[in-house]
Amino acid sequence: MDQFSTFPHYGDTLRGAGAIAEYLFGSSSDRRRVYYFVEKGAIPVFRVGVILCARKSTLQGWVEAQERRSCAEWAQADSVQNVTEVL
């Protein structure tokens, strides 16, 4: 048993930039990208002491929100292009 096993969301929690990178990008070697996004305040993370952590469920919600925003921007750009073509 490690020090985090009593943490309320133990199974949902990613510990360390490598684990977060593996979850988001498919490779723990992309941890520098995680640090970059954390520095920019772009991804929802928290710290337990000095260890960078994130909940899988929170990251999944964040990814889904990014997808919705991207799709909405794409749809808006597409409708502007259609209006321009009509004019």
Gaussian input, Z-matrix of N, CA and C with variables (Angstrom, degrees):
# hf/3-21g

backbone

0 1
 N
 C     1     B1
 C     2     B2     1     A1
 N     3     B3     2     A2     1     D1
 C     4     B4     3     A3     2     D2
 C     5     B5     4     A4     3     D3
 N     6     B6     5     A5     4     D4
 C     7     B7     6     A6     5     D5
 C     8     B8     7     A7     6     D6
 N     9     B9     8     A8     7     D7
 C    10    B10     9     A9     8     D8
 C    11    B11    10    A10     9     D9
 N    12    B12    11    A11    10    D10
 C    13    B13    12    A12    11    D11
 C    14    B14    13    A13    12    D12
 N    15    B15    14    A14    13    D13
 C    16    B16    15    A15    14    D14
 C    17    B17    16    A16    15    D15
 N    18    B18    17    A17    16    D16
 C    19    B19    18    A18    17    D17
 C    20    B20    19    A19    18    D18
 N    21    B21    20    A20    19    D19
 C    22    B22    21    A21    20    D20
 C    23    B23    22    A22    21    D21
 N    24    B24    23    A23    22    D22
 C    25    B25    24    A24    23    D23
 C    26    B26    25    A25    24    D24
 N    27    B27    26    A26    25    D25
 C    28    B28    27    A27    26    D26
 C    29    B29    28    A28    27    D27
 N    30    B30    29    A29    28    D28
 C    31    B31    30    A30    29    D29
 C    32    B32    31    A31    30    D30
 N    33    B33    32    A32    31    D31
 C    34    B34    33    A33    32    D32
 C    35    B35    34    A34    33    D33
 N    36    B36    35    A35    34    D34
 C    37    B37    36    A36    35    D35
 C    38    B38    37    A37    36    D36
 N    39    B39    38    A38    37    D37
 C    40    B40    39    A39    38    D38
 C    41    B41    40    A40    39    D39
 N    42    B42    41    A41    40    D40
 C    43    B43    42    A42    41    D41
 C    44    B44    43    A43    42    D42
 N    45    B45    44    A44    43    D43
 C    46    B46    45    A45    44    D44
 C    47    B47    46    A46    45    D45
 N    48    B48    47    A47    46    D46
 C    49    B49    48    A48    47    D47
 C    50    B50    49    A49    48    D48
 N    51    B51    50    A50    49    D49
 C    52    B52    51    A51    50    D50
 C    53    B53    52    A52    51    D51
 N    54    B54    53    A53    52    D52
 C    55    B55    54    A54    53    D53
 C    56    B56    55    A55    54    D54
 N    57    B57    56    A56    55    D55
 C    58    B58    57    A57    56    D56
 C    59    B59    58    A58    57    D57
 N    60    B60    59    A59    58    D58
 C    61    B61    60    A60    59    D59
 C    62    B62    61    A61    60    D60
 N    63    B63    62    A62    61    D61
 C    64    B64    63    A63    62    D62
 C    65    B65    64    A64    63    D63
 N    66    B66    65    A65    64    D64
 C    67    B67    66    A66    65    D65
 C    68    B68    67    A67    66    D66
 N    69    B69    68    A68    67    D67
 C    70    B70    69    A69    68    D68
 C    71    B71    70    A70    69    D69
 N    72    B72    71    A71    70    D70
 C    73    B73    72    A72    71    D71
 C    74    B74    73    A73    72    D72
 N    75    B75    74    A74    73    D73
 C    76    B76    75    A75    74    D74
 C    77    B77    76    A76    75    D75
 N    78    B78    77    A77    76    D76
 C    79    B79    78    A78    77    D77
 C    80    B80    79    A79    78    D78
 N    81    B81    80    A80    79    D79
 C    82    B82    81    A81    80    D80
 C    83    B83    82    A82    81    D81
 N    84    B84    83    A83    82    D82
 C    85    B85    84    A84    83    D83
 C    86    B86    85    A85    84    D84
 N    87    B87    86    A86    85    D85
 C    88    B88    87    A87    86    D86
 C    89    B89    88    A88    87    D87
 N    90    B90    89    A89    88    D88
 C    91    B91    90    A90    89    D89
 C    92    B92    91    A91    90    D90
 N    93    B93    92    A92    91    D91
 C    94    B94    93    A93    92    D92
 C    95    B95    94    A94    93    D93
 N    96    B96    95    A95    94    D94
 C    97    B97    96    A96    95    D95
 C    98    B98    97    A97    96    D96
 N    99    B99    98    A98    97    D97
 C   100   B100    99    A99    98    D98
 C   101   B101   100   A100    99    D99
 N   102   B102   101   A101   100   D100
 C   103   B103   102   A102   101   D101
 C   104   B104   103   A103   102   D102
 N   105   B105   104   A104   103   D103
 C   106   B106   105   A105   104   D104
 C   107   B107   106   A106   105   D105
 N   108   B108   107   A107   106   D106
 C   109   B109   108   A108   107   D107
 C   110   B110   109   A109   108   D108
 N   111   B111   110   A110   109   D109
 C   112   B112   111   A111   110   D110
 C   113   B113   112   A112   111   D111
 N   114   B114   113   A113   112   D112
 C   115   B115   114   A114   113   D113
 C   116   B116   115   A115   114   D114
 N   117   B117   116   A116   115   D115
 C   118   B118   117   A117   116   D116
 C   119   B119   118   A118   117   D117
 N   120   B120   119   A119   118   D118
 C   121   B121   120   A120   119   D119
 C   122   B122   121   A121   120   D120
 N   123   B123   122   A122   121   D121
 C   124   B124   123   A123   122   D122
 C   125   B125   124   A124   123   D123
 N   126   B126   125   A125   124   D124
 C   127   B127   126   A126   125   D125
 C   128   B128   127   A127   126   D126
 N   129   B129   128   A128   127   D127
 C   130   B130   129   A129   128   D128
 C   131   B131   130   A130   129   D129
 N   132   B132   131   A131   130   D130
 C   133   B133   132   A132   131   D131
 C   134   B134   133   A133   132   D132
 N   135   B135   134   A134   133   D133
 C   136   B136   135   A135   134   D134
 C   137   B137   136   A136   135   D135
 N   138   B138   137   A137   136   D136
 C   139   B139   138   A138   137   D137
 C   140   B140   139   A139   138   D138
 N   141   B141   140   A140   139   D139
 C   142   B142   141   A141   140   D140
 C   143   B143   142   A142   141   D141
 N   144   B144   143   A143   142   D142
 C   145   B145   144   A144   143   D143
 C   146   B146   145   A145   144   D144
 N   147   B147   146   A146   145   D145
 C   148   B148   147   A147   146   D146
 C   149   B149   148   A148   147   D147
 N   150   B150   149   A149   148   D148
 C   151   B151   150   A150   149   D149
 C   152   B152   151   A151   150   D150
 N   153   B153   152   A152   151   D151
 C   154   B154   153   A153   152   D152
 C   155   B155   154   A154   153   D153
 N   156   B156   155   A155   154   D154
 C   157   B157   156   A156   155   D155
 C   158   B158   157   A157   156   D156
 N   159   B159   158   A158   157   D157
 C   160   B160   159   A159   158   D158
 C   161   B161   160   A160   159   D159
 N   162   B162   161   A161   160   D160
 C   163   B163   162   A162   161   D161
 C   164   B164   163   A163   162   D162
 N   165   B165   164   A164   163   D163
 C   166   B166   165   A165   164   D164
 C   167   B167   166   A166   165   D165
 N   168   B168   167   A167   166   D166
 C   169   B169   168   A168   167   D167
 C   170   B170   169   A169   168   D168
 N   171   B171   170   A170   169   D169
 C   172   B172   171   A171   170   D170
 C   173   B173   172   A172   171   D171
 N   174   B174   173   A173   172   D172
 C   175   B175   174   A174   173   D173
 C   176   B176   175   A175   174   D174
 N   177   B177   176   A176   175   D175
 C   178   B178   177   A177   176   D176
 C   179   B179   178   A178   177   D177
 N   180   B180   179   A179   178   D178
 C   181   B181   180   A180   179   D179
 C   182   B182   181   A181   180   D180
 N   183   B183   182   A182   181   D181
 C   184   B184   183   A183   182   D182
 C   185   B185   184   A184   183   D183
 N   186   B186   185   A185   184   D184
 C   187   B187   186   A186   185   D185
 C   188   B188   187   A187   186   D186
 N   189   B189   188   A188   187   D187
 C   190   B190   189   A189   188   D188
 C   191   B191   190   A190   189   D189
 N   192   B192   191   A191   190   D190
 C   193   B193   192   A192   191   D191
 C   194   B194   193   A193   192   D192
 N   195   B195   194   A194   193   D193
 C   196   B196   195   A195   194   D194
 C   197   B197   196   A196   195   D195
 N   198   B198   197   A197   196   D196
 C   199   B199   198   A198   197   D197
 C   200   B200   199   A199   198   D198
 N   201   B201   200   A200   199   D199
 C   202   B202   201   A201   200   D200
 C   203   B203   202   A202   201   D201
 N   204   B204   203   A203   202   D202
 C   205   B205   204   A204   203   D203
 C   206   B206   205   A205   204   D204
 N   207   B207   206   A206   205   D205
 C   208   B208   207   A207   206   D206
 C   209   B209   208   A208   207   D207
 N   210   B210   209   A209   208   D208
 C   211   B211   210   A210   209   D209
 C   212   B212   211   A211   210   D210
 N   213   B213   212   A212   211   D211
 C   214   B214   213   A213   212   D212
 C   215   B215   214   A214   213   D213
 N   216   B216   215   A215   214   D214
 C   217   B217   216   A216   215   D215
 C   218   B218   217   A217   216   D216
 N   219   B219   218   A218   217   D217
 C   220   B220   219   A219   218   D218
 C   221   B221   220   A220   219   D219
 N   222   B222   221   A221   220   D220
 C   223   B223   222   A222   221   D221
 C   224   B224   223   A223   222   D222
 N   225   B225   224   A224   223   D223
 C   226   B226   225   A225   224   D224
 C   227   B227   226   A226   225   D225
 N   228   B228   227   A227   226   D226
 C   229   B229   228   A228   227   D227
 C   230   B230   229   A229   228   D228
 N   231   B231   230   A230   229   D229
 C   232   B232   231   A231   230   D230
 C   233   B233   232   A232   231   D231
 N   234   B234   233   A233   232   D232
 C   235   B235   234   A234   233   D233
 C   236   B236   235   A235   234   D234
 N   237   B237   236   A236   235   D235
 C   238   B238   237   A237   236   D236
 C   239   B239   238   A238   237   D237
 N   240   B240   239   A239   238   D238
 C   241   B241   240   A240   239   D239
 C   242   B242   241   A241   240   D240
 N   243   B243   242   A242   241   D241
 C   244   B244   243   A243   242   D242
 C   245   B245   244   A244   243   D243
 N   246   B246   245   A245   244   D244
 C   247   B247   246   A246   245   D245
 C   248   B248   247   A247   246   D246
 N   249   B249   248   A248   247   D247
 C   250   B250   249   A249   248   D248
 C   251   B251   250   A250   249   D249
 N   252   B252   251   A251   250   D250
 C   253   B253   252   A252   251   D251
 C   254   B254   253   A253   252   D252
 N   255   B255   254   A254   253   D253
 C   256   B256   255   A255   254   D254
 C   257   B257   256   A256   255   D255
 N   258   B258   257   A257   256   D256
 C   259   B259   258   A258   257   D257
 C   260   B260   259   A259   258   D258

   B1=1.4517
   B2=1.5292
   B3=1.3472
   B4=1.4574
   B5=1.5237
   B6=1.3136
   B7=1.4607
   B8=1.5200
   B9=1.3362
   B10=1.4502
   B11=1.5266
   B12=1.3224
   B13=1.4574
   B14=1.5217
   B15=1.3162
   B16=1.4598
   B17=1.5222
   B18=1.3184
   B19=1.4642
   B20=1.5245
   B21=1.3458
   B22=1.4667
   B23=1.5276
   B24=1.2994
   B25=1.4626
   B26=1.5313
   B27=1.3122
   B28=1.4578
   B29=1.5266
   B30=1.3035
   B31=1.4594
   B32=1.5158
   B33=1.3236
   B34=1.4625
   B35=1.5280
   B36=1.3085
   B37=1.4551
   B38=1.5202
   B39=1.3224
   B40=1.4649
   B41=1.5211
   B42=1.3208
   B43=1.4610
   B44=1.5191
   B45=1.3234
   B46=1.4512
   B47=1.5150
   B48=1.3127
   B49=1.4627
   B50=1.5269
   B51=1.3172
   B52=1.4625
   B53=1.5245
   B54=1.3280
   B55=1.4659
   B56=1.5282
   B57=1.3185
   B58=1.4662
   B59=1.5283
   B60=1.3375
   B61=1.4684
   B62=1.5305
   B63=1.3124
   B64=1.4705
   B65=1.5232
   B66=1.3219
   B67=1.4647
   B68=1.5325
   B69=1.3269
   B70=1.4654
   B71=1.5252
   B72=1.3267
   B73=1.4609
   B74=1.5238
   B75=1.3283
   B76=1.4564
   B77=1.5126
   B78=1.3332
   B79=1.4669
   B80=1.5210
   B81=1.3196
   B82=1.4652
   B83=1.5238
   B84=1.3199
   B85=1.4701
   B86=1.5295
   B87=1.3371
   B88=1.4600
   B89=1.5261
   B90=1.3207
   B91=1.4632
   B92=1.5231
   B93=1.3346
   B94=1.4723
   B95=1.5319
   B96=1.3255
   B97=1.4680
   B98=1.5208
   B99=1.3270
   B100=1.4628
   B101=1.5228
   B102=1.3302
   B103=1.4718
   B104=1.5267
   B105=1.3263
   B106=1.4648
   B107=1.5342
   B108=1.3354
   B109=1.4606
   B110=1.5236
   B111=1.3247
   B112=1.4642
   B113=1.5201
   B114=1.3286
   B115=1.4656
   B116=1.5272
   B117=1.3213
   B118=1.4651
   B119=1.5274
   B120=1.3352
   B121=1.4588
   B122=1.5174
   B123=1.3235
   B124=1.4602
   B125=1.5269
   B126=1.3299
   B127=1.4623
   B128=1.5291
   B129=1.3317
   B130=1.4647
   B131=1.5310
   B132=1.3105
   B133=1.4585
   B134=1.5326
   B135=1.3106
   B136=1.4635
   B137=1.5189
   B138=1.2941
   B139=1.4634
   B140=1.5207
   B141=1.3100
   B142=1.4552
   B143=1.5165
   B144=1.3187
   B145=1.4584
   B146=1.5171
   B147=1.3105
   B148=1.4695
   B149=1.5239
   B150=1.3342
   B151=1.4661
   B152=1.5238
   B153=1.3122
   B154=1.4570
   B155=1.5273
   B156=1.3285
   B157=1.4664
   B158=1.5197
   B159=1.3244
   B160=1.4588
   B161=1.5209
   B162=1.3182
   B163=1.4547
   B164=1.5186
   B165=1.3267
   B166=1.4701
   B167=1.5231
   B168=1.3244
   B169=1.4608
   B170=1.5244
   B171=1.3223
   B172=1.4625
   B173=1.5195
   B174=1.3329
   B175=1.4667
   B176=1.5265
   B177=1.3258
   B178=1.4644
   B179=1.5239
   B180=1.3219
   B181=1.4605
   B182=1.5127
   B183=1.3322
   B184=1.4676
   B185=1.5368
   B186=1.3372
   B187=1.4705
   B188=1.5316
   B189=1.3227
   B190=1.4671
   B191=1.5258
   B192=1.3273
   B193=1.4707
   B194=1.5261
   B195=1.3382
   B196=1.4663
   B197=1.5278
   B198=1.3329
   B199=1.4704
   B200=1.5232
   B201=1.3420
   B202=1.4688
   B203=1.5227
   B204=1.3323
   B205=1.4635
   B206=1.5184
   B207=1.3164
   B208=1.4563
   B209=1.5242
   B210=1.3233
   B211=1.4637
   B212=1.5255
   B213=1.3247
   B214=1.4670
   B215=1.5229
   B216=1.3283
   B217=1.4628
   B218=1.5247
   B219=1.3273
   B220=1.4600
   B221=1.5234
   B222=1.3380
   B223=1.4619
   B224=1.5260
   B225=1.3245
   B226=1.4657
   B227=1.5288
   B228=1.3177
   B229=1.4642
   B230=1.5198
   B231=1.3238
   B232=1.4521
   B233=1.5274
   B234=1.3363
   B235=1.4684
   B236=1.5234
   B237=1.3266
   B238=1.4715
   B239=1.5216
   B240=1.3329
   B241=1.4580
   B242=1.5296
   B243=1.3371
   B244=1.4664
   B245=1.5180
   B246=1.3243
   B247=1.4640
   B248=1.5186
   B249=1.3111
   B250=1.4638
   B251=1.5200
   B252=1.3335
   B253=1.4678
   B254=1.5139
   B255=1.3361
   B256=1.4488
   B257=1.5326
   B258=1.3261
   B259=1.4659
   B260=1.5043
   A1=108.32
   A2=116.77
   A3=119.24
   A4=110.76
   A5=116.05
   A6=121.46
   A7=113.23
   A8=118.62
   A9=121.56
   A10=113.44
   A11=118.32
   A12=120.27
   A13=113.12
   A14=118.77
   A15=121.02
   A16=111.74
   A17=117.32
   A18=122.67
   A19=108.62
   A20=119.04
   A21=120.64
   A22=115.67
   A23=119.77
   A24=122.52
   A25=110.45
   A26=116.74
   A27=122.24
   A28=113.29
   A29=120.08
   A30=122.75
   A31=113.51
   A32=116.41
   A33=122.46
   A34=111.30
   A35=117.96
   A36=121.87
   A37=112.20
   A38=115.46
   A39=122.57
   A40=107.35
   A41=116.51
   A42=120.68
   A43=109.88
   A44=116.08
   A45=121.99
   A46=112.52
   A47=115.37
   A48=121.22
   A49=111.28
   A50=117.14
   A51=120.56
   A52=111.81
   A53=116.70
   A54=120.83
   A55=110.84
   A56=116.61
   A57=120.90
   A58=109.35
   A59=116.57
   A60=121.05
   A61=110.65
   A62=116.61
   A63=120.82
   A64=110.18
   A65=117.27
   A66=121.63
   A67=111.21
   A68=117.48
   A69=120.74
   A70=113.80
   A71=116.60
   A72=121.08
   A73=114.28
   A74=117.41
   A75=120.58
   A76=114.92
   A77=117.26
   A78=120.35
   A79=110.04
   A80=116.00
   A81=119.49
   A82=111.74
   A83=117.12
   A84=119.60
   A85=111.93
   A86=117.69
   A87=121.56
   A88=112.41
   A89=117.72
   A90=120.25
   A91=113.12
   A92=117.95
   A93=119.75
   A94=110.30
   A95=116.60
   A96=120.45
   A97=110.43
   A98=116.65
   A99=120.70
   A100=109.43
   A101=117.37
   A102=120.63
   A103=110.74
   A104=116.84
   A105=120.91
   A106=110.11
   A107=117.17
   A108=120.69
   A109=111.60
   A110=117.16
   A111=120.48
   A112=109.75
   A113=116.49
   A114=121.23
   A115=110.97
   A116=117.32
   A117=122.26
   A118=112.46
   A119=116.96
   A120=120.65
   A121=112.59
   A122=116.51
   A123=121.29
   A124=114.10
   A125=119.13
   A126=119.86
   A127=109.68
   A128=116.20
   A129=120.38
   A130=111.51
   A131=116.32
   A132=122.36
   A133=109.32
   A134=115.01
   A135=121.17
   A136=107.70
   A137=116.03
   A138=120.20
   A139=110.16
   A140=114.67
   A141=122.06
   A142=103.83
   A143=115.52
   A144=120.35
   A145=108.12
   A146=116.51
   A147=120.35
   A148=112.46
   A149=116.58
   A150=120.58
   A151=110.31
   A152=115.82
   A153=122.80
   A154=108.53
   A155=117.23
   A156=121.82
   A157=110.17
   A158=115.35
   A159=122.19
   A160=107.77
   A161=115.55
   A162=119.91
   A163=108.56
   A164=116.65
   A165=121.31
   A166=110.32
   A167=116.80
   A168=120.32
   A169=111.59
   A170=117.51
   A171=120.92
   A172=110.35
   A173=116.87
   A174=120.02
   A175=110.73
   A176=117.61
   A177=120.75
   A178=110.09
   A179=117.09
   A180=120.93
   A181=111.94
   A182=116.29
   A183=121.47
   A184=109.96
   A185=117.17
   A186=121.31
   A187=109.61
   A188=117.13
   A189=120.54
   A190=111.20
   A191=117.59
   A192=120.91
   A193=110.40
   A194=117.37
   A195=121.03
   A196=110.21
   A197=116.07
   A198=120.44
   A199=111.09
   A200=116.91
   A201=120.07
   A202=110.77
   A203=116.22
   A204=120.01
   A205=110.53
   A206=116.91
   A207=121.44
   A208=110.83
   A209=116.85
   A210=120.76
   A211=111.03
   A212=116.49
   A213=120.12
   A214=110.49
   A215=117.44
   A216=121.19
   A217=110.20
   A218=116.45
   A219=120.49
   A220=110.33
   A221=116.58
   A222=120.79
   A223=110.82
   A224=116.43
   A225=120.18
   A226=110.08
   A227=117.36
   A228=120.96
   A229=110.44
   A230=117.10
   A231=121.21
   A232=111.08
   A233=117.33
   A234=119.57
   A235=110.98
   A236=117.59
   A237=120.59
   A238=109.46
   A239=117.27
   A240=121.10
   A241=110.19
   A242=117.70
   A243=121.00
   A244=111.20
   A245=117.70
   A246=121.16
   A247=110.13
   A248=116.81
   A249=121.35
   A250=110.18
   A251=116.95
   A252=120.57
   A253=111.95
   A254=117.20
   A255=122.32
   A256=110.44
   A257=115.06
   A258=119.41
   A259=109.38
   D1=129.83
   D2=178.49
   D3=-96.98
   D4=177.95
   D5=-175.28
   D6=-65.99
   D7=-16.47
   D8=-177.26
   D9=-96.04
   D10=-7.01
   D11=-172.05
   D12=-64.35
   D13=-18.63
   D14=177.12
   D15=-94.10
   D16=-0.73
   D17=178.26
   D18=-64.60
   D19=134.33
   D20=-173.56
   D21=-53.91
   D22=-34.41
   D23=-177.51
   D24=-112.72
   D25=42.47
   D26=-172.91
   D27=-52.12
   D28=-49.08
   D29=-177.66
   D30=-71.39
   D31=-19.58
   D32=-177.30
   D33=-96.76
   D34=-4.53
   D35=-172.04
   D36=-99.74
   D37=130.14
   D38=172.66
   D39=-97.16
   D40=132.17
   D41=-178.19
   D42=-115.71
   D43=118.90
   D44=177.92
   D45=99.00
   D46=150.23
   D47=-179.19
   D48=-62.39
   D49=-33.40
   D50=179.06
   D51=-63.62
   D52=-42.91
   D53=179.26
   D54=-67.45
   D55=-38.77
   D56=178.31
   D57=-66.16
   D58=-43.02
   D59=178.91
   D60=-62.88
   D61=-41.65
   D62=178.30
   D63=-60.38
   D64=-42.64
   D65=-179.03
   D66=-68.03
   D67=-44.98
   D68=-175.65
   D69=-81.25
   D70=-42.16
   D71=-170.21
   D72=-113.94
   D73=-7.05
   D74=177.88
   D75=85.51
   D76=4.91
   D77=179.85
   D78=-151.43
   D79=129.38
   D80=178.84
   D81=-69.38
   D82=-16.53
   D83=179.05
   D84=-72.84
   D85=-8.97
   D86=177.23
   D87=-88.51
   D88=21.25
   D89=-177.47
   D90=-63.50
   D91=-25.71
   D92=176.74
   D93=-63.66
   D94=-34.41
   D95=175.73
   D96=-64.00
   D97=-38.65
   D98=177.31
   D99=-62.19
   D100=-48.20
   D101=179.06
   D102=-58.51
   D103=-40.10
   D104=179.18
   D105=-62.39
   D106=-48.93
   D107=-179.90
   D108=-64.11
   D109=-35.75
   D110=177.29
   D111=-64.64
   D112=-44.72
   D113=179.31
   D114=-59.12
   D115=-37.43
   D116=179.95
   D117=-81.47
   D118=-7.32
   D119=-177.69
   D120=71.91
   D121=26.68
   D122=-172.78
   D123=-89.40
   D124=-22.29
   D125=-178.83
   D126=-123.04
   D127=147.81
   D128=-177.64
   D129=-79.99
   D130=105.51
   D131=178.99
   D132=-133.07
   D133=168.74
   D134=173.72
   D135=-146.60
   D136=168.32
   D137=179.38
   D138=-117.04
   D139=141.80
   D140=168.69
   D141=-114.17
   D142=100.57
   D143=-170.58
   D144=67.12
   D145=-120.98
   D146=178.72
   D147=-99.62
   D148=-1.28
   D149=-175.96
   D150=-88.09
   D151=124.69
   D152=176.78
   D153=-73.86
   D154=129.78
   D155=-177.68
   D156=-134.24
   D157=159.39
   D158=174.03
   D159=-154.07
   D160=149.85
   D161=174.84
   D162=-90.95
   D163=134.79
   D164=179.29
   D165=-57.58
   D166=-43.19
   D167=-178.23
   D168=-64.16
   D169=-37.02
   D170=178.11
   D171=-69.05
   D172=-42.81
   D173=177.99
   D174=-63.87
   D175=-39.21
   D176=178.44
   D177=-62.23
   D178=-43.09
   D179=176.75
   D180=-62.82
   D181=-38.99
   D182=178.80
   D183=-64.99
   D184=-43.65
   D185=178.58
   D186=-61.70
   D187=-45.09
   D188=179.41
   D189=-61.70
   D190=-39.26
   D191=177.50
   D192=-65.14
   D193=-38.74
   D194=177.48
   D195=-63.29
   D196=-41.06
   D197=178.63
   D198=-63.55
   D199=-45.22
   D200=179.75
   D201=-61.85
   D202=-43.06
   D203=-179.93
   D204=-63.93
   D205=-42.45
   D206=179.76
   D207=-64.65
   D208=-43.40
   D209=179.49
   D210=-65.01
   D211=-39.22
   D212=179.17
   D213=-65.96
   D214=-40.93
   D215=178.11
   D216=-65.44
   D217=-40.20
   D218=179.15
   D219=-64.82
   D220=-44.04
   D221=-179.73
   D222=-64.05
   D223=-39.51
   D224=179.07
   D225=-65.98
   D226=-43.88
   D227=178.85
   D228=-63.72
   D229=-38.80
   D230=179.05
   D231=-65.75
   D232=-40.88
   D233=179.87
   D234=-69.19
   D235=-34.32
   D236=176.27
   D237=-65.53
   D238=-40.56
   D239=178.93
   D240=-64.59
   D241=-41.42
   D242=178.98
   D243=-63.68
   D244=-40.18
   D245=178.11
   D246=-65.24
   D247=-41.23
   D248=179.57
   D249=-63.28
   D250=-40.25
   D251=178.89
   D252=-63.75
   D253=-35.51
   D254=179.97
   D255=-68.34
   D256=-39.45
   D257=-179.47
   D258=-70.97

